[in-house]
């Protein structure tokens, strides 16, 4: 795991086919347990969907980046400026 970065999927505020929506709490639920379970993992990744540039989605993408910085402070961060 020391060279593996897990990609959790697409960050969008749109509802999925089951009517569910990703939230800040949902992002935390993905990132924080991964960090605790695999402390040697160098980071996490998310994919942003270019067709959804809504303010809600951009806010989620920024929050995903913030979580990555908080959980992996010794790693470079990317994301939406």
trRosetta pair geometry for C-beta under 8 A, 3 or more apart (Angstrom, degrees):
i j d omega theta_ij theta_ji phi_ij phi_ji
1 4 5.0 -72 -143 39 50 118
1 38 4.8 -118 173 -160 154 119
1 40 5.3 107 91 83 101 102
1 41 4.8 -59 163 -75 105 82
2 40 4.5 -54 -85 156 81 112
2 41 7.2 -124 -100 -90 29 32
2 42 6.9 71 -177 -39 48 92
3 42 7.0 21 -121 -7 28 125
4 38 8.0 -58 77 170 112 148
4 41 5.9 -56 79 -128 83 92
4 42 7.6 151 63 21 36 89
5 41 7.0 128 -101 179 45 97
5 42 6.0 -57 -75 71 93 93
5 43 5.1 -4 -123 75 110 82
5 44 6.4 169 -169 -111 82 19
5 45 5.3 68 145 -18 114 109
6 34 6.2 -124 48 -151 143 144
6 41 6.9 -11 -6 -166 98 146
6 44 5.6 -26 67 -126 84 78
6 45 7.0 -171 94 30 38 79
7 44 7.6 139 -96 -177 31 65
7 45 4.2 -36 -100 82 77 106
7 46 6.8 149 -157 -92 72 23
7 47 6.3 47 -177 -33 120 96
8 30 4.9 63 -134 176 152 145
8 31 7.7 -78 -36 -67 154 71
8 44 6.4 18 -20 -180 109 115
8 45 7.3 175 10 81 71 51
8 46 5.6 -26 55 -95 96 79
9 46 6.9 -15 70 -141 40 73
9 47 6.3 -69 170 32 28 102
10 46 7.3 105 -131 180 15 83
10 47 4.8 -46 -91 83 61 99
10 48 7.2 105 -151 -126 70 12
10 49 5.0 49 -167 -50 120 104
11 22 6.5 -127 -141 101 59 158
11 27 7.6 34 -118 -96 111 118
11 46 4.7 40 -31 162 114 133
11 47 7.1 170 6 74 75 44
11 48 5.6 -31 55 -99 99 63
11 49 7.3 -156 69 0 50 85
11 57 6.8 132 129 -164 81 82
11 60 5.1 -172 175 122 108 111
11 61 5.0 138 104 -86 140 72
11 64 5.3 -95 -92 -27 154 152
12 22 6.7 103 64 29 50 124
12 48 7.9 123 -66 -153 74 54
12 49 4.8 -4 -70 24 120 132
12 52 4.7 67 -136 68 109 158
12 57 5.1 -16 -141 -121 54 118
12 60 7.3 134 -137 70 4 147
13 21 6.4 23 -173 -167 52 114
13 22 7.0 -105 -102 62 38 87
13 52 7.1 -172 36 162 76 133
13 54 6.0 -100 49 79 124 124
13 56 3.5 80 -110 120 178 111
13 57 4.4 -124 3 -67 96 66
13 59 7.6 44 -62 53 133 94
13 60 5.6 172 -64 -13 88 136
14 21 7.1 -149 115 -120 20 93
14 52 5.7 -114 -22 -112 118 150
14 54 7.9 121 -54 18 84 138
14 57 7.2 1 -18 -75 78 119
15 19 5.3 -11 180 -148 131 35
15 20 6.4 136 -154 64 80 22
15 21 4.9 -58 -95 -69 66 90
16 19 7.2 -53 67 16 64 16
16 20 5.3 -12 37 60 106 79
16 21 7.3 -179 -4 -80 77 40
22 26 5.0 -134 -154 84 63 144
22 27 6.8 71 174 -53 104 84
22 60 6.3 88 106 -156 111 149
23 26 4.5 105 49 3 71 102
23 27 7.2 -128 98 -3 43 84
23 60 7.9 -117 -144 -112 20 115
24 27 5.6 -51 -152 33 35 113
24 28 6.6 35 150 -17 65 103
24 60 7.1 -139 -73 -118 66 75
24 63 5.3 -80 -115 168 95 160
25 28 5.6 -52 -150 36 34 112
25 29 6.3 40 150 -24 65 105
26 29 5.4 -50 -147 33 33 117
26 30 6.8 31 153 -17 62 102
27 30 5.8 -58 -156 34 34 109
27 31 6.2 13 159 -7 70 113
27 60 6.9 172 -50 -164 139 88
27 63 6.1 124 65 117 164 109
27 64 5.4 -122 -147 -91 137 77
27 67 5.9 -168 141 -16 112 159
28 31 6.2 -65 -136 44 30 99
28 32 5.5 13 180 -9 71 118
28 67 6.5 -152 -92 -116 62 136
29 32 7.3 -39 -108 38 15 100
29 33 7.0 5 -179 -1 47 115
30 33 7.4 -94 -173 40 15 97
30 34 6.6 5 157 -16 58 120
30 44 7.7 136 131 -169 101 154
31 34 5.9 -69 -155 36 29 112
31 35 6.4 26 157 -20 68 108
31 44 5.7 -141 -121 33 87 164
31 64 7.7 165 -55 -146 136 68
31 67 4.7 110 64 150 170 130
31 68 6.9 -116 -138 -74 138 58
31 71 5.6 -162 157 -11 111 160
32 35 5.8 -54 -150 33 33 112
32 36 6.5 25 157 -13 66 106
32 67 7.7 -92 -50 -165 78 114
32 71 6.5 -145 -97 -97 56 131
33 36 5.7 -58 -145 42 36 108
33 37 5.8 29 160 -17 71 113
34 37 5.9 -59 -137 43 26 106
34 38 6.0 -30 179 36 65 105
34 41 6.8 -61 158 60 95 155
34 44 6.0 88 97 -81 150 127
35 38 7.3 -78 -127 64 15 67
35 39 6.7 50 172 -102 59 58
35 41 7.5 -122 -110 60 46 111
35 44 7.9 -77 -60 -30 85 120
35 71 4.4 -123 -73 -172 153 119
35 72 7.2 -143 -110 -55 117 81
36 39 7.1 -1 -147 -64 21 87
38 41 4.0 48 125 -20 114 118
41 44 7.5 50 132 -62 127 71
42 72 7.2 76 163 -147 44 136
42 75 6.1 128 172 -102 79 135
43 68 6.2 44 -161 -160 100 107
43 72 4.7 85 -105 -156 79 176
43 75 4.8 -173 -72 150 121 169
44 68 5.8 -137 58 -107 91 99
44 71 7.5 18 9 84 118 136
44 72 7.3 180 10 -17 79 137
46 61 7.2 -165 101 -129 133 71
46 64 4.8 -32 11 169 156 152
48 57 7.7 114 -153 159 91 108
48 61 5.1 32 -103 -113 119 134
48 80 7.1 111 -93 -49 160 107
49 52 4.8 36 92 27 112 103
49 57 7.2 -78 55 -166 97 144
50 53 7.4 2 -172 -55 45 96
52 57 4.6 130 133 -54 106 170
53 57 6.7 -119 -132 72 13 125
53 58 6.5 36 -168 -54 57 109
54 57 4.7 90 57 10 83 101
54 58 6.9 -154 90 -4 41 87
55 58 5.8 -57 -143 41 31 110
55 59 6.2 35 156 -23 65 106
56 59 5.7 -54 -150 34 29 113
56 60 6.7 29 151 -18 62 104
57 60 5.6 -53 -150 35 36 112
57 61 6.4 36 152 -20 67 103
58 61 5.6 -50 -146 35 34 113
58 62 6.4 37 153 -19 65 104
58 80 5.8 -140 -154 141 83 169
59 62 5.7 -53 -149 37 32 112
59 63 6.3 32 152 -19 64 106
60 63 5.5 -54 -146 38 33 112
60 64 6.4 38 152 -23 66 101
61 64 5.6 -47 -148 31 33 114
61 65 6.6 34 151 -17 62 103
61 79 6.1 162 155 -159 89 96
61 80 4.8 69 113 -1 124 126
62 65 5.6 -55 -153 37 33 113
62 66 6.3 37 148 -22 66 105
62 79 6.6 119 -110 159 43 129
62 80 5.5 -75 -70 68 77 108
63 66 5.3 -49 -146 34 36 116
63 67 6.4 40 153 -21 66 100
64 67 5.8 -51 -151 34 31 112
64 68 6.6 33 150 -20 62 104
64 79 6.9 177 84 -115 88 126
65 68 5.6 -53 -151 34 33 113
65 69 6.5 33 151 -18 65 104
65 77 5.7 100 -169 176 91 119
65 78 7.0 -118 -120 87 111 46
65 79 3.1 -12 -87 -64 138 170
65 80 6.8 -147 -18 33 145 67
66 69 5.7 -55 -151 36 32 111
66 70 6.3 31 152 -18 66 107
67 70 5.6 -56 -145 38 32 111
67 71 5.9 14 163 -5 69 113
68 71 6.2 -62 -136 48 25 99
68 72 5.6 -30 179 37 66 110
68 75 7.5 -81 162 82 94 121
68 77 5.7 140 101 -122 113 103
68 79 7.6 171 40 -45 134 129
69 72 7.1 -72 -117 65 15 70
69 73 6.3 52 172 -103 58 60
69 77 4.8 -20 -77 -70 93 151
70 73 6.9 -4 -150 -64 17 91
72 75 4.2 -14 147 25 112 124
72 77 7.9 145 84 -79 102 90
